[in-house]
Amino acid sequence: MAFAEGKESHFVEAARGGGHRWWRYLVGLAVIISFYVVGAGAATMFIASAIGGRGEEVGIFLGQGDLSALGPVSEFAALMLSNVFFLAGILVTVTLIHRRHPRTLVTAREKVSWRRIGHGFVAIFVPWSLILVLGQYLLYPETFAFTSDLATFALFAPVALVLIAIQTTTEELFCRGYLVQATSLIWANRLFLALVPAVVFALLHLGNPEAEAGGWLTMVLFYFLGPGLAWTIVSLVDGTTELAIGAHFAFNAVYFVVVNPIGGVITTPALFTVSEYHSTLYALSAVSVIPVFLAISYGVFRREPRRIGSRSNGNGRIDHPVDV
């Protein structure tokens, strides 16, 4: 199934560029998982020790895996910095195993459009913030509170935004980029390509406390039908993962920095704190923001004709070197 039309090229077509034999993707997945599992675990322990210094707090972490003793900012940093190894595994795999530029996980153009990433960010950040803040305040005012420690928030916010950008971009490069491209070698049907990463994205979050608290409804609405499926569909329609990268960054930025529920995957010193997690509200909020995101994305599609920088033959397909 061809993704390119006319003179446009699709990021999925990069799956057949460079080294694209099936065994390369198997090796690549093994490398990425190894970096994430082995490297992330070691990094978290090292970072916790470095941030926490010496003493009883670090001993608690090393013995029991309890990061809360490090404090909210240090705990968040220790957990999120592990994504650097995840990202390193992806970059090593694409560059050395597949012999192509990591940019091909995002776009077929010569440059990544930061403006489009910004569009994706705004399209989620504004409505998602408003829905969560107003929803919590109007429906559960007794559980909703403004931060009482602005000094800690001022320290936390810039650190968190950098780490969240690394985390969400890495997940997008893997789920919406690498997995979609690898899956396209099996079957290039758009529905199939949309469902596979959405399922994987949901499975990656099975262990989150939010999933356990909300059950199947939260999993389906909050992780699958919400970001998992919508961002993949937008990427397949747009031909790049730029909008999805911005949207995912905004989604997690709101969750960790703007309105954070106590008892979630990570409790943070956010601007607003929710003392009691209401899974149904979060799930329905996540789904309700998707139409707004799609409407804005559609506007971006209409306003910005895509300029491609990759080589294309007369049929709109990318010319790729032969894999050896």
N, C-alpha and C positions, 0 to 999 in steps of 0.2 A: 504494500500500500504506500503510495507516494504521499509525502507530507508537503513537498514544495509545490507551489502553484506559480506559474509565470516565472518571475525572476526572484521570488522569495525563497529563502532556504530555512529549513527547520532544524532546531537543535537536536531532534531525535535522529536525524540523518548522520550525525557525527558518530553514531554507534558503528557505522561501517567505514570509519576513517581510521588511519593508523593501523595498529594491531587489533583486529576485531574477531579473531577466532574464538569459538565458544570456550576453549580452555583458558583463554586469557581472562575472561570474565569470572570464571570459577576461581582462578588464582587471585584475581583482583579482590573478589569478595572475601577470600580467606585472609588476604593481607589487611584489608580494611578492618575486618572483625578483630584480627589479632592486635592491631594497633589500638583499637578502642578498648578491648577487654584487658589486655596485659598492660598497655601503656597508661590507660586511664586509671586503673587501680593503683599502679605504682606512683603515678603523678599525684593522685589525691592524697596518698599517705605522705609523700614528700612535701607537698604544699601545706598540708595541715601542720606538719612539724615545723616548717619554715615560718608560717604565719603565727602559729601558736607559741613558738619559742620552745622552751623546755618546761618540764614540770608535770604536774598531775593531770592537767587538761589533755595534753598530747598523749599521755599514757592511757587515758580513758578511750581516746579515739583509736589508738593502735591496738588496744585490747578488745574493744567492743564495737568499733566502727561507728562511734557516736561523735558526730561533728558539732553538735550543738554547744559543746563546751568551749568552742573557739569564738563564740559570739556570732551574731547574725550576718555581719558583713564578711567576716573571715570564712564563715561556713559556706556562704553563697559562692565566694571566690574559689574555695577549695573544691567545691563540687563542679562548678562551671568550667574551670580551667582544664578539666580533663578532656573537654571537647577539642582542645588543641591537638591532641594525639589522634583523635578521630579524623580531624581535618588533614593532619599529616599523612595518615593512611590513604585518604582519598587522593591527595596530590601525588604521592609516590606511585600509586596504582595507575592513575591516568597518564602521568608523565613517563614512567619507566616501563610499565607493562603494556599500555595501549599506545604509547609513543605519540601522544597528541597533547595539545595545550589544555590545561584545566578550564580555560574559558569556554571550551566546547560543551561543558556541562551546563552552561548558562545560555549561550547564544551562538548562532552561526556567523554573526557579524565579526568584524575585526576588533571592535571594542564593546565592552559592556556599557549599557546606558544607565548611569547612576540616576538620571532624571526619572526613568521608568521605575527603578527600584524605589525612588522617593514617592512616586505616584502610588505604588502598591502599599507603602508604609502609611501614607495619609489616608488611603481608602479604608484601612482597617482601624488605625489608631483613633481617629476622631469618633466614628460611630460606636466602636467597641468600648471606648472610655465612657461615652455618654450613657450608653445602655447599662453598663455595669454600675456606674455611680448612681444614676437615677433609680435603677431597679432596686439596688440594695437599700438606698435611702428611703424610698417610698414604701417598699414592701417589708423590709426588716430594719427599721431605723435603730432598734435597740442593739443590733449587732454591728452597726456601722460606725466607725470612729475615725476622725482625722488624726494624723500622727501627732504624738505629744513630744517627739524628739526630732526637731527639724535639723539639728546638727548632725545626727546620725544619718538622716535621710539625705542631706547634702553630700555626705561622704559616700553614701551607698549608691545614689542615682548614677553618677558618671561611671563608676566602676561597673555597675550592673549593666548599663547600656552597652558598654564595650564587650563584656562577656556574653551578653545575650545575642549581640550581633554575630559573634563567632559561633555560638551554639546553633542559632537558627539558620545561618548561612550554610553551616556544615550539614545540617539535616536536610536542607533543600538540595544541596549538591549531591547528596546520597540518594534521597527518596525521589525527588522530582527530576534529578539529573541522571545519575549513574544507573539507578534501578530502572527507570523508564527506558533509557537507551539499551540496557542489557535485555530487558523484556521485549523490546521491539524486534530483536533478532529471532525471537520465538514466534511472535505473531504481532504484526503491526496494526492490528485493529485498535482504533482509538478508545473504544469502551474498555477493552482488555487492558490497555496501557493506563487508563484512568483508575481502574479498580485495583490493580496489583499494588502500586505504591500506597494507595489509600488503606488497603488492608495491612500492609507492612507498617505503615505509620501508626495505625491503631494498635497493632500488636506490640510495638515498641513501648507503648504507654500502658500496657496491661497492669504493670506493677505499681502505677501511680496511685496514691491514696484517693484521688478524685474518682478514679475508675472503680475502686472498691466501694466507695461511699455511694456512688450513683448507680452502680450496676450496669446492666446492658444498655439502658437508656442513655446514660452519660457517654458510654463508649461509642454508641452509634451516632449520637448527635454531636457530641463535643469533639471527638477525634476522627470519626469516619466521614459522616455527611458534611461536617463543618469544614475545618481546614484540610483534612486529608484528601477529600474528593474535589472540593471546589478549586483548590489551588492547582491541582493536577490538570483539571479541565481547562482552566485559564491558560496554563502553560502550553497545553497541546493546541489550543486555539490560537494563541499568540505566537507560538513558535520559539519562545524563550522562557526562561524561568525567572526573569527579572521581577515581574510583578509579584510572583509567589515569594521570592526572597524578601522583598519589602514588606509584604503582608504578614509573613511568619514572624519577622522581626517585631513588627508592631503588635501582633497578637500576644507574644510573650512579654514584650515590654509593658503592656497594660497589665498583664497578670502579675508580674513580679514587682513592678515599680509604681504603678498607679493604684490598683485595687488588689490586695493580696489576702486570701483567706487563711486563717490559722488552721493548721492541719493539712495543708496542701502538700504538694511534692517538696516544696521548700518554703518555709515561713520567712518572710523578708520584712525589713523596716520600710514598707511602702508608704506612699502618701496617704492612702486610706487603708484601714485594716478591717477585715470582716472576722468577727470572733466566732461565727458559726457558719460553716460551709453549707450552702444550699445547692446541691448538685443540679437540681432541675432548673433553677434560675440560670446557672452558668451554662448549662447545655442549651437551653432555649435561646439565651443571649448569643451564644456562638453561632447558632443557626440563623437567627434573625439578622445578624450583621452581614451574612453572606450575600443576600440580594443587593445590599448597598455596595458592597465590594464589586459585585459583578456589573452593576450599573456604571460605576466609575470606570471599571476596566474596559467596558464597552465604549465609553466615551474616549478612553485613551486609544483604543484600537482605531476609532474613526478619525481622531485628530492627527495621529502620528503614523504615517506610512513607513513601513520598515525599510531600512537601508541595509543591505547585506554586504558583507565583505568577503565571503567565501566564494570559491569558484563554483560555477554552476554550468551544466551542459544545457543543450537546447530544450530538454524536457523538464528543466527545473531541478534536476537532481545534482547533488554535490559530487564532484569528481574526486574519488578517493584513491590513494595509492594501494597497490595490491598487498594484502597481508601475507607475510611469510613466516 
